[in-house]
Amino acid sequence: MFGAAEVAAILISRWSSLERWFPPNFKVGDTSKIYLSLTSVQGACFIVGGSFLRWKCNETFRGWLTSESSPLKANYILTSGPYSIVRHPTYTAAIMVYLGIFCWFGSRGSWVRESGVLTTVLGKAMVGTMSTLMLGAIAFGLIRMHDEDNLLRREFEEEWTPWAERVPNRLIPGVY
């Protein structure tokens, strides 16, 4: 959403003929202040890296993804690909993307910071809502990770124990 707004602001400022496609009170701000900072580039790298990691998890999972904490009607635990590095790489990927979004759009030089949109009630509401949803998703994921470990330990103890010893970290290799 913010990425589309940033692109729209830059396009409108460069080509005035595009103004008719946007509401008359669409606040572009001074796009001459928009630039790529080190933080925004790092944020973009986190977004791309997290998206790639999620893709690799999906490739490894091959259609067994579910939104429920259940044994997935499988008789094995995934221990290859990203699952050979951390036990819950899909959550790692989500956190990377969320962190990247905060870095990119929260950094100096981003349209969100430079346009003045954060001085509006709508802008503050949008950022507050997005932040709350992302932090809630992270909190939910941390709780669910613990539940998934317990479920896998119960259902597949003979496979789970050696895998958990080889892959002791849940999210970040060598850290947690």
C-alpha positions as CSV (number, residue, x, y, z in Angstrom):
1,M,0.0,0.0,0.0
2,F,2.7,2.5,1.0
3,G,4.9,1.3,-1.9
4,A,2.1,2.1,-4.3
5,A,1.6,5.5,-2.7
6,E,5.3,6.2,-3.0
7,V,5.4,5.3,-6.7
8,A,2.2,7.3,-7.3
9,A,3.6,10.4,-5.6
10,I,6.8,10.2,-7.7
11,L,4.8,9.7,-11.0
12,I,2.4,12.6,-10.2
13,S,5.2,14.9,-9.4
14,R,7.0,14.1,-12.6
15,W,4.1,14.0,-15.0
16,S,1.3,16.5,-14.2
17,S,-1.0,14.8,-16.7
18,L,-1.4,11.9,-14.2
19,E,-3.0,14.2,-11.6
20,R,-6.5,13.6,-13.0
21,W,-6.3,10.0,-12.0
22,F,-6.0,10.8,-8.3
23,P,-8.3,12.5,-5.8
24,P,-7.9,16.3,-5.8
25,N,-6.7,16.3,-2.2
26,F,-4.1,13.6,-2.8
27,K,-1.1,14.9,-0.9
28,V,2.1,14.3,-2.9
29,G,4.4,16.3,-0.8
30,D,7.9,17.5,-1.9
31,T,9.2,14.5,-3.9
32,S,12.6,16.2,-4.3
33,K,13.2,15.0,-0.7
34,I,12.7,11.3,-1.6
35,Y,15.9,9.4,-1.8
36,L,17.3,5.9,-1.0
37,S,19.0,5.9,2.3
38,L,21.1,3.0,3.7
39,T,18.2,2.1,5.9
40,S,15.7,2.0,3.1
41,V,18.0,-0.2,1.0
42,Q,18.5,-2.5,4.0
43,G,14.7,-2.7,4.4
44,A,14.3,-3.6,0.7
45,C,16.9,-6.3,1.1
46,F,15.0,-7.7,4.1
47,I,11.8,-7.7,2.1
48,V,13.4,-9.5,-0.9
49,G,15.3,-11.9,1.4
50,G,12.2,-12.7,3.5
51,S,10.1,-13.2,0.4
52,F,12.7,-15.5,-1.1
53,L,13.0,-17.5,2.1
54,R,9.2,-17.9,2.2
55,W,9.3,-19.1,-1.4
56,K,11.9,-21.7,-0.5
57,C,9.8,-22.8,2.4
58,N,6.8,-23.2,0.1
59,E,9.0,-25.2,-2.3
60,T,10.2,-27.4,0.5
61,F,6.7,-27.9,1.9
62,R,5.1,-28.7,-1.6
63,G,1.5,-28.1,-0.9
64,W,1.3,-29.2,2.8
65,L,0.8,-25.6,4.1
66,T,-2.1,-25.1,6.4
67,S,-3.4,-22.4,8.6
68,E,-4.1,-24.8,11.5
69,S,-1.7,-26.4,14.0
70,S,-2.3,-30.0,13.0
71,P,-0.2,-33.0,12.0
72,L,-0.9,-32.1,8.3
73,K,-1.9,-35.8,7.5
74,A,1.8,-36.5,6.9
75,N,4.0,-39.1,8.5
76,Y,7.2,-37.1,8.6
77,I,8.7,-33.8,9.7
78,L,10.3,-31.5,7.2
79,T,14.0,-31.4,8.0
80,S,15.5,-30.3,4.6
81,G,15.9,-26.9,2.9
82,P,15.3,-24.0,5.2
83,Y,14.0,-26.4,7.9
84,S,17.6,-27.8,8.2
85,I,18.8,-24.3,9.4
86,V,16.0,-23.2,11.7
87,R,12.8,-25.0,12.8
88,H,10.4,-22.3,11.8
89,P,11.7,-20.5,8.7
90,T,8.3,-19.3,7.6
91,Y,8.1,-17.1,10.7
92,T,11.7,-16.0,10.1
93,A,10.6,-14.9,6.6
94,A,7.6,-13.0,7.9
95,I,9.6,-11.2,10.5
96,M,12.2,-10.3,7.8
97,V,9.5,-8.8,5.6
98,Y,7.9,-6.9,8.4
99,L,11.2,-5.5,9.5
100,G,12.0,-4.6,6.0
101,I,8.7,-2.7,5.6
102,F,9.4,-0.7,8.8
103,C,13.0,0.1,7.6
104,W,12.1,1.1,4.1
105,F,9.0,3.2,4.8
106,G,10.1,4.5,8.1
107,S,13.6,5.7,7.0
108,R,14.5,9.3,6.1
109,G,14.0,9.8,2.4
110,S,11.0,7.6,2.0
111,W,7.7,9.1,0.7
112,V,6.0,8.2,4.0
113,R,8.4,10.3,6.0
114,E,9.0,13.1,3.5
115,S,5.5,13.7,2.1
116,G,3.9,15.0,5.2
117,V,1.3,12.2,5.2
118,L,2.3,11.3,8.7
119,T,1.0,14.7,9.9
120,T,-2.5,13.7,8.8
121,V,-5.0,11.8,10.8
122,L,-5.5,9.3,8.0
123,G,-1.7,8.8,7.6
124,K,-1.3,8.2,11.4
125,A,-4.2,5.8,11.4
126,M,-2.8,3.8,8.5
127,V,0.6,3.5,10.0
128,G,-0.8,2.7,13.4
129,T,-3.1,0.0,12.0
130,M,-0.3,-1.5,9.9
131,S,2.1,-1.5,12.8
132,T,-0.5,-3.1,15.1
133,L,-1.3,-5.8,12.6
134,M,2.4,-6.6,12.0
135,L,3.3,-6.7,15.7
136,G,0.2,-8.8,16.3
137,A,1.2,-11.3,13.6
138,I,4.7,-11.6,15.1
139,A,3.3,-12.2,18.6
140,F,0.8,-14.8,17.2
141,G,3.7,-16.5,15.3
142,L,5.9,-16.7,18.4
143,I,3.0,-18.3,20.4
144,R,2.2,-20.6,17.5
145,M,5.8,-21.7,17.1
146,H,5.8,-23.0,20.7
147,D,2.6,-24.9,20.1
148,E,3.9,-26.3,16.8
149,D,7.0,-27.6,18.5
150,N,4.9,-29.3,21.2
151,L,2.6,-30.8,18.6
152,L,5.5,-32.1,16.5
153,R,7.3,-33.5,19.5
154,R,4.2,-35.4,20.5
155,E,3.3,-36.7,17.0
156,F,6.8,-37.5,15.7
157,E,9.1,-37.8,18.8
158,E,11.5,-40.3,17.2
159,E,12.1,-37.8,14.3
160,W,11.7,-34.6,16.2
161,T,14.2,-35.2,19.0
162,P,17.3,-35.7,16.7
163,W,16.1,-32.9,14.4
164,A,15.7,-30.5,17.3
165,E,19.2,-31.4,18.5
166,R,20.7,-30.7,15.0
167,V,18.5,-27.6,14.5
168,P,18.2,-26.1,18.0
169,N,17.2,-22.6,16.9
170,R,13.6,-21.7,16.1
171,L,14.0,-18.4,14.1
172,I,17.6,-17.2,13.9
173,P,20.6,-19.5,13.4
174,G,22.8,-19.4,16.4
175,V,20.6,-17.0,18.3
176,Y,17.0,-18.2,18.9
